[in-house]
Amino acid sequence: MKKHWRRWVLVIPLLLVGPAMVGCDTKTSAVIDPAKTYHEAYLSLRQAAVDPDAHVRAKAMEAFANTLGSASGPILMEGLRDPMGPVCSSAAMGIAETRYAPAHSLLVSMAKDPQIPPKLMCSVAYALHRLGDDEFTGQLAQLLLDKDKWVRCTAAMILGRMGEASAMDLIKSLIWEDHDPVVQLQGREALAELGDERSISLLEAFTKSQFLEDRIIAIQTLGRIGSPRSVAVLKNLLDDGKQDPLVRMAAAGALAKMHDKSGYKLAMLALTDPAKILRESRPKNTPPTQLDIVNLQSMAALALGYMDNRDALPLLAPMIHSPNGTIRVAADEAVMLLLSAYQLSLPTIEPERMPASMPAEMPATAPAAEAPASTEPAPAEPAPATPAAEATPAPTPAPNVAPAVTPEPAPAVAPAPTPAPVVTPAVTPAPAASEPASQPSEQDKVKDLLKSKTPPKLKRAGARD
């Protein structure tokens, strides 16, 4: 009897404590200091803005615009002075989306430079349009005729983002005249963003393309448009185990932007072990590449950032110290989105000045996310970014893995008042010299194309009548 009594003394405490331990897994047991984690993600993203890899810098510009809005304006203006064209373009797109008015004068000086790369001109014209300056908007119609298909794609994309229904005829004319598959897809994306139902249906059909890249692009566009009719298509792709994990993850991210958290479980699995998911879903003789692993993990991080579920923070927080720049930026953005309420706790940090040399275009690549070669920005004297010329396209090398930048633990910082931005007076363009009514200027002709309701016939240099 004595022995039985002693046994119960040992068992009863376990019975009482056991239920309290149920559910205490690694996901919920980790302690996250929200303000400190947000601060570390901000510092990591700030470092990414000056990373040696131009691809990482461009992604950082996008992330700042998505997380801080107009408060990221000074950092985006640094991006306009970057020596690489894609970084300048990302910064200009960020200024467009946030409508950061102090950048107006710098954008005008870039647009007036005759040597600005055509792709960058598209983004600069869009930024100025969003700031209420349409002096250069008409040039987009000319850029639709450019000999470089990537310039034509970018011009079509910008016309779609502008949301002007009058641009539909121009884009439709591009599709009728240009039979390049990449231009066709980009044209349909632009029309879909302008609300063309037939183009939305064609994008949904593109999600079944035999080309992985086309499927991902179509899915991401459907998520950006946010049409309710596409939810069923995206959910079918997410639930289809036969689809490539990159396609399923793209569908999860698209749904997340439409406030649908159906892909939460898949995103958590892809975040923790992307290589395993890729191995299990692909043939044994095609092992996953490092680029596939990076893309899947970064897509998962971004999807979780839009799902508004802080249970993912214990997994996302360590990734802001990842040695890979693409993953690090994606984790920074996700953490800052999930902890956006702590934005006011950021200290006032004087941003580092970016190199102000003349930007050059990087090799044109397909729209799918690939990590280009690391490019060290060349120092130059500060001056407004005026691109020199486009670089000759070169094969895309293996992704560069940048060393991790671990910020030192920072003491608690009291919220600092946000200084009022210094608004640079807008530069009012000088009135053009009057011309005879019988000979309208070339710019007037192009502007009329945008306003015309009759589909113009596009003709490129060297084309037959």
C-alpha positions in Angstrom: 0.0 0.0 0.0 2.9 2.3 0.8 4.5 1.7 -2.6 1.2 2.4 -4.4 0.8 5.7 -2.5 4.3 6.8 -3.6 3.6 5.9 -7.2 0.5 8.1 -7.3 2.5 11.0 -5.8 4.7 10.8 -8.9 1.9 10.3 -11.4 -0.6 13.0 -10.3 1.7 16.0 -11.1 2.3 14.6 -14.6 -1.5 14.3 -15.1 -1.9 18.0 -14.1 1.0 19.4 -16.1 0.5 17.2 -19.2 -2.6 19.0 -20.6 -0.9 22.4 -20.2 2.0 21.2 -22.5 -0.3 20.1 -25.3 0.2 22.4 -28.3 3.5 23.9 -27.1 5.4 23.3 -30.3 8.2 25.3 -31.8 5.8 27.5 -33.8 4.3 29.1 -30.7 6.9 28.6 -28.0 9.5 30.9 -29.6 9.4 34.4 -28.1 9.4 37.2 -30.6 9.9 40.8 -29.6 7.8 42.6 -32.3 9.4 46.0 -32.1 12.9 44.6 -32.1 12.2 42.2 -34.9 10.7 44.9 -37.0 13.7 47.1 -36.4 16.1 44.3 -37.4 14.1 43.6 -40.6 14.3 47.3 -41.4 18.0 47.4 -40.9 18.5 44.3 -43.0 16.4 45.8 -45.8 18.3 49.0 -45.6 21.5 47.1 -46.0 20.0 45.3 -49.0 19.5 48.7 -50.7 23.3 49.0 -51.0 24.0 45.3 -51.7 26.7 44.6 -54.3 24.1 42.6 -56.2 21.9 44.8 -58.4 19.1 42.2 -58.3 19.0 42.5 -54.5 19.0 46.3 -54.6 16.1 46.3 -57.1 14.1 43.9 -54.9 14.9 46.1 -51.9 13.3 49.1 -53.7 10.1 47.2 -54.3 10.0 46.0 -50.7 10.5 49.5 -49.3 7.6 50.8 -51.4 5.4 47.9 -50.4 6.1 48.3 -46.7 6.7 51.9 -45.9 4.8 53.7 -48.6 5.6 57.3 -49.1 7.9 57.2 -46.0 10.3 55.3 -48.2 10.6 58.2 -50.6 14.2 59.3 -49.6 15.4 55.7 -50.1 13.7 55.4 -53.4 15.3 58.6 -54.6 18.7 57.0 -53.8 17.6 54.2 -56.1 17.1 56.7 -58.9 20.8 57.5 -58.7 21.9 53.8 -58.9 24.3 53.0 -61.7 22.1 50.0 -62.9 19.0 50.6 -64.9 16.8 47.9 -63.3 17.4 49.4 -59.8 16.4 52.8 -61.2 13.3 51.3 -62.8 12.3 49.6 -59.5 12.8 52.9 -57.6 10.8 54.8 -60.2 7.9 52.3 -60.0 8.0 52.6 -56.2 7.8 56.4 -56.4 4.9 56.0 -58.8 3.0 53.7 -56.5 3.7 55.9 -53.4 3.3 59.2 -55.3 6.4 60.7 -53.6 6.2 64.3 -54.9 9.7 65.5 -53.9 11.2 63.2 -56.6 9.5 65.2 -59.4 12.4 67.4 -60.4 14.9 64.5 -60.5 12.5 62.4 -62.6 12.0 65.3 -65.1 15.8 65.7 -65.5 16.1 62.0 -66.2 13.2 62.0 -68.7 14.8 65.0 -70.6 18.1 63.2 -71.0 18.3 62.0 -74.6 20.5 59.0 -73.6 18.0 57.5 -71.1 17.5 53.8 -71.7 14.1 53.1 -73.2 13.0 50.6 -70.5 13.9 53.1 -67.8 12.0 55.8 -69.7 8.8 53.8 -69.4 9.1 53.7 -65.6 10.1 57.4 -65.3 7.1 58.4 -67.5 4.8 56.3 -65.3 6.1 57.9 -62.1 5.7 61.4 -63.6 2.1 60.5 -64.7 1.3 59.4 -61.2 2.6 62.7 -59.9 0.3 64.6 -62.3 2.8 65.4 -65.0 1.9 64.0 -68.4 4.6 65.8 -70.4 6.3 62.5 -71.3 3.3 60.1 -71.2 2.9 60.3 -75.0 6.3 58.7 -75.5 4.9 55.4 -74.3 3.1 55.0 -77.7 6.5 55.4 -79.5 8.1 52.9 -77.1 5.5 50.3 -78.2 7.3 50.4 -81.6 10.8 49.9 -80.2 13.0 47.2 -81.9 13.6 45.6 -78.5 10.8 43.3 -77.5 11.5 43.9 -73.8 11.0 47.6 -74.3 7.7 46.9 -76.0 6.7 44.6 -73.1 7.6 47.3 -70.5 5.7 50.0 -72.4 2.6 47.7 -72.6 2.9 46.9 -68.9 3.0 50.6 -67.9 0.0 51.5 -70.1 -1.9 48.7 -68.3 -0.8 50.0 -64.8 -1.9 53.5 -65.7 -5.5 52.3 -65.8 -6.5 54.6 -68.7 -9.1 52.8 -70.8 -8.0 55.0 -73.8 -4.8 52.9 -74.0 -6.7 49.7 -74.8 -6.7 50.4 -78.6 -2.9 50.9 -78.6 -2.3 47.7 -76.7 -4.7 45.7 -78.9 -2.9 47.1 -82.0 0.3 45.9 -80.5 -1.1 42.4 -80.1 -2.5 42.3 -83.6 0.8 43.4 -85.2 3.4 41.8 -82.9 3.3 38.0 -82.8 6.2 37.5 -80.3 4.8 35.2 -77.6 6.4 37.3 -74.8 4.8 40.5 -76.1 1.5 38.7 -76.6 1.4 37.6 -73.0 2.4 41.0 -71.7 -0.2 42.7 -73.9 -2.9 40.4 -72.5 -1.7 41.2 -68.9 -2.0 44.9 -69.6 -5.5 44.5 -71.1 -6.6 42.4 -68.2 -5.4 45.1 -65.8 -7.6 47.6 -67.7 -10.6 45.3 -67.1 -10.8 43.4 -70.4 -12.7 40.3 -69.5 -11.5 38.3 -72.6 -7.9 39.0 -71.6 -8.6 37.8 -68.0 -10.0 34.6 -69.5 -6.9 34.2 -71.7 -4.7 34.7 -68.6 -6.6 32.0 -66.8 -5.9 29.8 -69.9 -2.2 30.7 -69.7 -2.1 29.1 -66.2 -2.2 25.7 -68.1 0.6 26.6 -70.4 3.3 23.9 -71.0 5.9 26.6 -70.0 6.4 26.9 -66.3 7.4 30.6 -66.6 4.2 31.5 -68.4 2.1 29.8 -65.8 3.8 31.7 -62.9 3.5 35.1 -64.7 -0.2 34.6 -65.5 -0.9 33.5 -61.9 0.9 36.5 -60.4 -1.0 38.9 -62.7 -4.3 37.4 -61.7 -3.4 37.9 -58.1 -2.5 41.6 -58.8 -5.7 42.2 -60.6 -7.7 40.5 -57.8 -10.7 39.6 -60.0 -13.2 37.4 -57.9 -13.8 35.2 -60.9 -10.2 34.0 -60.8 -10.3 32.7 -57.2 -11.6 29.3 -58.3 -8.9 28.9 -60.9 -6.2 29.8 -58.4 -7.5 27.4 -55.7 -7.6 24.6 -58.2 -3.9 25.2 -59.0 -3.1 25.4 -55.3 -4.8 22.1 -54.5 -3.4 20.2 -57.5 -0.6 18.1 -56.2 0.6 17.3 -59.8 1.5 21.0 -60.4 5.0 22.1 -59.8 5.6 23.5 -56.3 6.5 26.9 -57.8 3.2 27.1 -59.6 1.3 26.1 -56.4 3.3 28.6 -54.4 2.5 31.3 -56.9 -1.2 30.5 -56.5 -0.9 30.7 -52.7 0.7 34.1 -53.0 -1.9 35.4 -55.5 -4.7 34.2 -53.2 -2.9 35.8 -50.2 -3.0 39.2 -51.9 -6.8 38.7 -52.3 -7.1 38.0 -48.6 -7.4 34.3 -49.0 -5.2 32.2 -46.6 -5.8 28.8 -48.3 -2.1 28.4 -49.0 -0.9 28.9 -45.4 0.1 25.3 -44.8 1.9 24.9 -48.1 3.8 28.2 -47.5 5.0 27.1 -44.1 6.2 23.8 -45.5 8.0 25.6 -48.4 9.6 28.0 -46.0 11.0 25.3 -43.7 12.2 22.7 -46.3 11.8 23.9 -49.9 14.3 21.3 -51.3 12.2 18.4 -49.9 9.0 19.7 -51.5 10.7 20.1 -54.8 12.3 16.6 -54.7 9.0 14.9 -53.8 7.1 16.6 -56.7 9.6 16.2 -59.5 11.1 13.2 -61.3 14.1 11.6 -59.5 16.4 12.3 -62.3 15.8 16.1 -62.1 17.1 17.3 -58.7 16.1 20.8 -57.7 18.5 23.6 -58.5 19.7 26.2 -56.0 17.7 28.8 -58.0 14.5 26.8 -57.6 15.0 26.5 -53.9 15.7 30.2 -53.5 12.6 31.1 -55.6 10.3 28.8 -53.7 11.5 29.9 -50.3 11.3 33.6 -51.1 7.8 33.2 -52.7 6.7 31.4 -49.5 8.0 34.2 -47.3 6.2 36.9 -49.3 2.9 34.9 -49.4 3.1 34.6 -45.6 3.6 38.3 -45.3 0.3 38.9 -46.9 -1.6 36.3 -44.9 -1.7 38.4 -41.7 -0.8 35.5 -39.4 1.9 36.2 -36.9 2.4 32.5 -36.2 4.8 32.5 -39.1 7.1 35.1 -37.4 9.3 32.5 -35.5 10.2 31.0 -38.9 10.5 34.3 -40.8 12.6 36.2 -38.2 15.8 34.1 -38.5 15.6 34.4 -42.3 16.3 38.1 -42.2 19.9 37.0 -41.6 20.0 34.6 -44.5 23.2 34.6 -46.6 21.1 34.8 -49.8 20.1 38.3 -50.7 16.8 37.3 -52.4 15.6 35.3 -49.4 16.7 37.9 -47.0 14.8 40.7 -48.8 11.6 38.5 -49.0 11.8 37.8 -45.3 12.4 41.5 -44.5 9.3 42.4 -46.4 7.2 39.7 -44.9 8.2 40.6 -41.3 7.6 44.3 -41.9 4.2 43.6 -43.4 3.1 41.4 -40.5 4.4 43.9 -38.0 3.4 47.1 -39.8 1.9 48.5 -36.6 5.5 48.9 -35.2 6.6 51.2 -38.1 6.4 54.2 -35.8 9.0 52.6 -33.5 11.8 53.0 -36.1 14.6 55.4 -35.2 15.4 58.3 -37.6 18.3 56.9 -39.6 20.2 59.1 -42.1 20.2 57.0 -45.2 23.5 56.2 -46.9 23.9 57.9 -50.3 23.9 55.6 -53.3 26.5 55.9 -56.0 25.3 58.6 -58.5 26.9 57.3 -61.6 25.0 56.9 -64.9 22.7 53.8 -64.9 23.1 51.1 -67.4 20.6 48.4 -68.4 21.2 44.9 -67.2 20.8 42.0 -69.7 17.2 41.5 -70.7 15.7 38.4 -69.2 12.3 36.8 -69.2 9.9 38.1 -66.5 10.4 35.0 -64.2 12.4 35.6 -61.0 16.0 34.8 -61.6 19.1 36.0 -59.7 21.4 37.9 -62.0 25.1 38.2 -61.5 26.4 40.4 -58.7 27.3 43.9 -60.0 29.5 46.2 -57.9 28.3 49.8 -58.3 31.0 52.0 -59.6 31.6 55.2 -57.5 31.1 58.5 -59.2 30.4 62.1 -58.4 26.9 62.9 -57.2 24.6 63.9 -60.1 21.1 63.2 -61.3 20.8 59.7 -62.8 21.1 60.1 -66.5 21.6 56.7 -68.2 24.3 56.4 -70.7 23.4 53.4 -72.9 22.0 50.0 -72.6 24.4 47.1 -71.9 24.7 44.3 -74.3 22.7 41.3 -73.2 24.7 38.4 -71.7 23.8 35.0 -70.4 22.4 34.9 -66.9 25.0 33.3 -64.6 24.2 31.3 -61.5 22.6 33.2 -58.6 25.0 35.1 -56.4 24.8 34.4 -52.7 25.6 37.5 -50.7 27.1 37.1 -47.2 24.7 37.5 -44.4 24.6 40.9 -42.7 23.7 40.4 -39.0 22.7 43.7 -37.4 24.0 44.2 -33.8 21.3 44.1 -31.1 20.0 47.6 -30.7 18.9 49.2 -27.4 15.3 50.2 -27.0 14.8 53.4 -29.0 12.2 55.9 -28.3 10.0 56.7 -31.3 11.4 59.7 -33.0 9.2 62.3 -34.7 9.1 61.9 -38.4 10.6 65.1 -40.0 8.4 66.7 -42.6 9.7 66.0 -46.1 11.3 68.8 -48.0 9.3 69.2 -51.1 11.3 70.2 -54.1 9.3 72.6 -56.3 8.0 71.0 -59.4 9.8 72.1 -62.6 7.3 73.6 -64.9 8.2 72.8 -68.5 8.7 75.8 -70.7 6.0 76.3 -73.2 6.8 74.8 -76.6 7.2 77.0 -79.6 4.0 77.4 -81.5 3.8 75.6 -84.8 1.6 75.9 -87.8 -1.7 74.1 -87.4 -1.1 72.2 -90.6 2.2 70.6 -89.1 1.5 69.3 -85.6 4.5 68.3 -83.6 5.6 64.7 -83.2 4.7 64.7 -79.5 1.2 66.0 -80.4 0.8 63.1 -82.8 1.7 60.6 -80.2 -0.6 62.1 -77.6 -3.4 61.9 -80.1 -2.7 58.2 -80.5 -3.4 57.7 -76.7 -6.7 59.6 -76.9 -7.8 58.2 -80.3 -10.7 55.8 -80.2 -9.7 54.3 -83.6 -7.2 51.5 -83.3 -4.0 52.8 -85.0 -1.9 50.6 -87.2 1.5 50.1 -85.7 4.4 50.1 -88.1 8.1 49.5 -87.1 11.1 50.7 -88.9 11.9 48.5 -91.9 8.4 46.9 -92.0 6.6 46.5 -95.3 3.5 48.5 -96.1 
